[in-house]
Every structure is written in structure tokens, then in C-alpha cells.
Amino acid sequence: MNILAFIVIGLVAGLIARALVPGTRPMGLIRCTLLGMAGSLVAGSFHSLLFGNGQFLVLRPSGLIASVIGAIVVFLLFGASRAQRV
């Protein structure tokens, strides 16, 4: 997969996840993109472990949905780790 496509998917997944997760998230566009990219990696890794078909980085609409779900998980984990520090 092209690195530019990965960044764009991370941005879109991060923005959608940020809109779906309740609460305020004071973060900029770069952090949102990085968390979306991390969510995409989490979803891709989980898919690869679950199905084992060797297609780790394949661009599909279902991959975007999984990236959003992975980004939501990363957002929730990120929020929980920040809540424990305060």
C-alpha cells in the first residue's frame, strides 16, 4: 500500500472515530491522524491474525470500516490511559 494512502485512511478513520467517540478530545489533526493510523494497524493486525490470509495491507472499503473500529479502540485506550494519569 502506498504510504500516502495509508496516511489518508488514517486521517479519515481518525476523524470518523473522533466524531463517534463521546466526550471532548483536545487534539490536533496530526495526533488524530496518528491515532487513526494506529487504529488501522490494530485492525489490520487483528484481521491478519484472525484469518491468516497474508493480505495485511490491502485497500478495501471493509478495511476502512475496520480501521474506524480500530481507531475507536485506540481512542478509548488513549483516553483511559490519560484518565489514569490525572
N, CA and C atoms as an extended XYZ file, in Angstrom:
258
Properties=species:S:1:pos:R:3:atomname:S:1:resname:S:1:resid:I:1 pbc="F F F"
N         0.842       -1.166        0.000 N   MET     1
C         0.000        0.000        0.000 CA  MET     1
C         0.891        1.234        0.000 C   MET     1
N         0.457        2.208       -0.691 N   ASN     2
C         1.171        3.457       -0.765 CA  ASN     2
C         1.106        4.165        0.596 C   ASN     2
N         2.199        4.776        1.012 N   ILE     3
C         2.248        5.442        2.315 CA  ILE     3
C         1.281        6.619        2.356 C   ILE     3
N         1.080        7.295        1.228 N   LEU     4
C         0.141        8.409        1.183 CA  LEU     4
C        -1.290        7.922        1.406 C   LEU     4
N        -1.635        6.788        0.804 N   ALA     5
C        -2.965        6.221        1.016 CA  ALA     5
C        -3.150        5.813        2.476 C   ALA     5
N        -2.093        5.290        3.083 N   PHE     6
C        -2.157        4.897        4.495 CA  PHE     6
C        -2.399        6.118        5.391 C   PHE     6
N        -1.744        7.228        5.069 N   ILE     7
C        -1.936        8.455        5.842 CA  ILE     7
C        -3.351        8.990        5.660 C   ILE     7
N        -3.861        8.966        4.442 N   VAL     8
C        -5.209        9.463        4.179 CA  VAL     8
C        -6.245        8.584        4.881 C   VAL     8
N        -6.076        7.270        4.818 N   ILE     9
C        -7.004        6.373        5.512 CA  ILE     9
C        -6.919        6.587        7.018 C   ILE     9
N        -5.728        6.802        7.532 N   GLY    10
C        -5.575        7.103        8.953 CA  GLY    10
C        -6.271        8.396        9.335 C   GLY    10
N        -6.175        9.406        8.480 N   LEU    11
C        -6.845       10.673        8.732 CA  LEU    11
C        -8.361       10.492        8.746 C   LEU    11
N        -8.886        9.822        7.735 N   VAL    12
C       -10.330        9.618        7.652 CA  VAL    12
C       -10.824        8.765        8.822 C   VAL    12
N       -10.130        7.685        9.119 N   ALA    13
C       -10.526        6.819       10.230 CA  ALA    13
C       -10.441        7.561       11.556 C   ALA    13
N        -9.409        8.363       11.731 N   GLY    14
C        -9.259        9.134       12.961 CA  GLY    14
C       -10.354       10.171       13.127 C   GLY    14
N       -10.703       10.866       12.054 N   LEU    15
C       -11.759       11.869       12.135 CA  LEU    15
C       -13.121       11.239       12.410 C   LEU    15
N       -13.403       10.123       11.750 N   ILE    16
C       -14.681        9.444       11.989 CA  ILE    16
C       -14.746        8.904       13.410 C   ILE    16
N       -13.666        8.291       13.871 N   ALA    17
C       -13.638        7.754       15.233 CA  ALA    17
C       -13.753        8.873       16.254 C   ALA    17
N       -13.104        9.989       15.982 N   ARG    18
C       -13.182       11.131       16.903 CA  ARG    18
C       -14.599       11.673       16.984 C   ARG    18
N       -15.326       11.636       15.871 N   ALA    19
C       -16.710       12.100       15.858 CA  ALA    19
C       -17.643       11.110       16.560 C   ALA    19
N       -17.327        9.817       16.508 N   LEU    20
C       -18.205        8.803       17.091 CA  LEU    20
C       -17.997        8.588       18.581 C   LEU    20
N       -16.779        8.820       19.072 N   VAL    21
C       -16.483        8.596       20.486 CA  VAL    21
C       -16.979        9.802       21.271 C   VAL    21
N       -17.814        9.567       22.295 N   PRO    22
C       -18.325       10.707       23.068 CA  PRO    22
C       -17.240       11.339       23.928 C   PRO    22
N       -17.460       12.587       24.259 N   GLY    23
C       -16.511       13.315       25.091 CA  GLY    23
C       -15.658       14.243       24.261 C   GLY    23
N       -14.918       15.072       24.960 N   THR    24
C       -14.047       16.015       24.260 CA  THR    24
C       -12.650       15.429       24.146 C   THR    24
N       -12.077       15.571       23.001 N   ARG    25
C       -10.723       15.116       22.739 CA  ARG    25
C        -9.920       16.296       22.231 C   ARG    25
N        -9.234       17.016       23.114 N   PRO    26
C        -8.449       18.166       22.648 CA  PRO    26
C        -7.173       17.710       21.952 C   PRO    26
N        -7.267       17.447       20.674 N   MET    27
C        -6.098       17.015       19.912 CA  MET    27
C        -6.152       17.638       18.532 C   MET    27
N        -4.996       17.804       17.976 N   GLY    28
C        -4.893       18.394       16.655 CA  GLY    28
C        -5.068       17.357       15.553 C   GLY    28
N        -4.935       17.835       14.360 N   LEU    29
C        -5.120       16.991       13.188 CA  LEU    29
C        -4.033       15.928       13.076 C   LEU    29
N        -2.816       16.266       13.463 N   ILE    30
C        -1.707       15.306       13.352 CA  ILE    30
C        -1.900       14.158       14.341 C   ILE    30
N        -2.239       14.474       15.574 N   ARG    31
C        -2.463       13.419       16.562 CA  ARG    31
C        -3.667       12.554       16.186 C   ARG    31
N        -4.693       13.189       15.644 N   CYS    32
C        -5.869       12.444       15.193 CA  CYS    32
C        -5.487       11.490       14.060 C   CYS    32
N        -4.662       11.963       13.136 N   THR    33
C        -4.199       11.121       12.038 CA  THR    33
C        -3.342        9.966       12.550 C   THR    33
N        -2.443       10.248       13.482 N   LEU    34
C        -1.590        9.190       14.034 CA  LEU    34
C        -2.404        8.134       14.776 C   LEU    34
N        -3.411        8.565       15.526 N   LEU    35
C        -4.261        7.593       16.214 CA  LEU    35
C        -5.108        6.795       15.225 C   LEU    35
N        -5.546        7.443       14.148 N   GLY    36
C        -6.269        6.721       13.094 CA  GLY    36
C        -5.378        5.704       12.394 C   GLY    36
N        -4.120        6.069       12.164 N   MET    37
C        -3.178        5.133       11.558 CA  MET    37
C        -2.890        3.964       12.500 C   MET    37
N        -2.773        4.265       13.789 N   ALA    38
C        -2.577        3.184       14.765 CA  ALA    38
C        -3.785        2.265       14.798 C   ALA    38
N        -4.968        2.839       14.713 N   GLY    39
C        -6.184        2.026       14.663 CA  GLY    39
C        -6.242        1.158       13.420 C   GLY    39
N        -5.766        1.695       12.320 N   SER    40
C        -5.708        0.916       11.089 CA  SER    40
C        -4.738       -0.250       11.216 C   SER    40
N        -3.604       -0.011       11.858 N   LEU    41
C        -2.644       -1.094       12.085 CA  LEU    41
C        -3.203       -2.151       13.035 C   LEU    41
N        -3.914       -1.707       14.076 N   VAL    42
C        -4.533       -2.651       15.013 CA  VAL    42
C        -5.555       -3.518       14.284 C   VAL    42
N        -6.396       -2.889       13.487 N   ALA    43
C        -7.421       -3.640       12.758 CA  ALA    43
C        -6.796       -4.589       11.735 C   ALA    43
N        -5.769       -4.112       11.021 N   GLY    44
C        -5.097       -4.970       10.042 CA  GLY    44
C        -4.386       -6.134       10.693 C   GLY    44
N        -3.757       -5.896       11.840 N   SER    45
C        -3.078       -6.971       12.560 CA  SER    45
C        -4.077       -8.002       13.066 C   SER    45
N        -5.188       -7.520       13.601 N   PHE    46
C        -6.217       -8.430       14.099 CA  PHE    46
C        -6.799       -9.257       12.958 C   PHE    46
N        -7.042       -8.622       11.821 N   HIS    47
C        -7.573       -9.339       10.663 CA  HIS    47
C        -6.577      -10.386       10.174 C   HIS    47
N        -5.313      -10.031       10.146 N   SER    48
C        -4.283      -10.962        9.697 CA  SER    48
C        -4.158      -12.151       10.654 C   SER    48
N        -4.245      -11.882       11.951 N   LEU    49
C        -4.187      -12.973       12.930 CA  LEU    49
C        -5.424      -13.848       12.877 C   LEU    49
N        -6.584      -13.220       12.668 N   LEU    50
C        -7.840      -13.954       12.675 CA  LEU    50
C        -7.990      -14.832       11.440 C   LEU    50
N        -7.685      -14.281       10.272 N   PHE    51
C        -7.911      -15.011        9.029 CA  PHE    51
C        -6.635      -15.581        8.427 C   PHE    51
N        -5.484      -15.008        8.730 N   GLY    52
C        -4.211      -15.543        8.293 CA  GLY    52
C        -4.052      -15.678        6.800 C   GLY    52
N        -4.642      -14.760        6.034 N   ASN    53
C        -4.558      -14.879        4.584 CA  ASN    53
C        -3.376      -14.135        3.989 C   ASN    53
N        -2.565      -13.501        4.820 N   GLY    54
C        -1.366      -12.845        4.336 CA  GLY    54
C        -1.596      -11.522        3.645 C   GLY    54
N        -2.830      -11.051        3.605 N   GLN    55
C        -3.132       -9.769        2.986 CA  GLN    55
C        -3.240       -8.715        4.072 C   GLN    55
N        -2.085       -8.281        4.555 N   PHE    56
C        -2.048       -7.382        5.708 CA  PHE    56
C        -2.464       -5.962        5.343 C   PHE    56
N        -1.905       -5.410        4.294 N   LEU    57
C        -2.205       -4.035        3.926 CA  LEU    57
C        -2.865       -3.990        2.555 C   LEU    57
N        -4.168       -4.255        2.530 N   VAL    58
C        -4.932       -4.224        1.295 CA  VAL    58
C        -6.001       -3.153        1.442 C   VAL    58
N        -6.142       -2.300        0.442 N   LEU    59
C        -7.080       -1.191        0.490 CA  LEU    59
C        -8.448       -1.651       -0.004 C   LEU    59
N        -9.418       -1.697        0.915 N   ARG    60
C       -10.794       -2.073        0.602 CA  ARG    60
C       -11.726       -1.227        1.452 C   ARG    60
N       -12.991       -1.076        1.029 N   PRO    61
C       -13.950       -0.351        1.874 CA  PRO    61
C       -14.140       -1.013        3.231 C   PRO    61
N       -14.136       -2.325        3.279 N   SER    62
C       -14.267       -3.001        4.567 CA  SER    62
C       -13.051       -2.734        5.435 C   SER    62
N       -11.911       -2.486        4.809 N   GLY    63
C       -10.720       -2.125        5.552 CA  GLY    63
C       -10.864       -0.764        6.208 C   GLY    63
N       -11.562        0.154        5.549 N   LEU    64
C       -11.811        1.462        6.134 CA  LEU    64
C       -12.726        1.333        7.347 C   LEU    64
N       -13.739        0.480        7.248 N   ILE    65
C       -14.642        0.252        8.382 CA  ILE    65
C       -13.870       -0.359        9.536 C   ILE    65
N       -13.039       -1.330        9.255 N   ALA    66
C       -12.219       -1.945       10.303 CA  ALA    66
C       -11.232       -0.934       10.869 C   ALA    66
N       -10.714       -0.051       10.037 N   SER    67
C        -9.803        0.985       10.514 CA  SER    67
C       -10.508        1.939       11.465 C   SER    67
N       -11.758        2.267       11.167 N   VAL    68
C       -12.531        3.135       12.058 CA  VAL    68
C       -12.767        2.437       13.391 C   VAL    68
N       -13.109        1.156       13.352 N   ILE    69
C       -13.325        0.397       14.588 CA  ILE    69
C       -12.019        0.310       15.382 C   ILE    69
N       -10.928        0.044       14.701 N   GLY    70
C        -9.625        0.010       15.372 CA  GLY    70
C        -9.258        1.363       15.945 C   GLY    70
N        -9.571        2.441       15.225 N   ALA    71
C        -9.279        3.783       15.727 CA  ALA    71
C       -10.127        4.103       16.951 C   ALA    71
N       -11.379        3.631       16.971 N   ILE    72
C       -12.222        3.828       18.155 CA  ILE    72
C       -11.609        3.119       19.357 C   ILE    72
N       -11.125        1.909       19.148 N   VAL    73
C       -10.474        1.168       20.242 CA  VAL    73
C        -9.241        1.921       20.731 C   VAL    73
N        -8.442        2.424       19.797 N   VAL    74
C        -7.239        3.168       20.188 CA  VAL    74
C        -7.619        4.459       20.909 C   VAL    74
N        -8.665        5.153       20.441 N   PHE    75
C        -9.119        6.362       21.118 CA  PHE    75
C        -9.556        6.057       22.546 C   PHE    75
N       -10.300        4.972       22.729 N   LEU    76
C       -10.759        4.621       24.071 CA  LEU    76
C        -9.583        4.244       24.976 C   LEU    76
N        -8.629        3.502       24.446 N   LEU    77
C        -7.443        3.154       25.232 CA  LEU    77
C        -6.605        4.401       25.547 C   LEU    77
N        -6.495        5.288       24.584 N   PHE    78
C        -5.755        6.534       24.788 CA  PHE    78
C        -6.432        7.386       25.857 C   PHE    78
N        -7.757        7.470       25.805 N   GLY    79
C        -8.498        8.226       26.811 CA  GLY    79
C        -8.401        7.599       28.190 C   GLY    79
N        -8.398        6.274       28.247 N   ALA    80
C        -8.293        5.597       29.546 CA  ALA    80
C        -6.905        5.791       30.139 C   ALA    80
N        -5.895        5.788       29.301 N   SER    81
C        -4.536        5.981       29.834 CA  SER    81
C        -4.336        7.410       30.309 C   SER    81
N        -4.949        8.362       29.645 N   ARG    82
C        -4.848        9.756       30.088 CA  ARG    82
C        -5.652        9.988       31.355 C   ARG    82
N        -6.773        9.268       31.533 N   ALA    83
C        -7.597        9.436       32.725 CA  ALA    83
C        -6.886        8.888       33.958 C   ALA    83
N        -6.074        7.859       33.798 N   GLN    84
C        -5.361        7.278       34.923 CA  GLN    84
C        -4.215        8.179       35.392 C   GLN    84
N        -3.650        8.968       34.505 N   ARG    85
C        -2.548        9.856       34.860 CA  ARG    85
C        -3.003       11.030       35.713 C   ARG    85
N        -4.217       11.488       35.465 N   VAL    86
C        -4.703       12.697       36.162 CA  VAL    86
C        -5.198       12.382       37.533 C   VAL    86
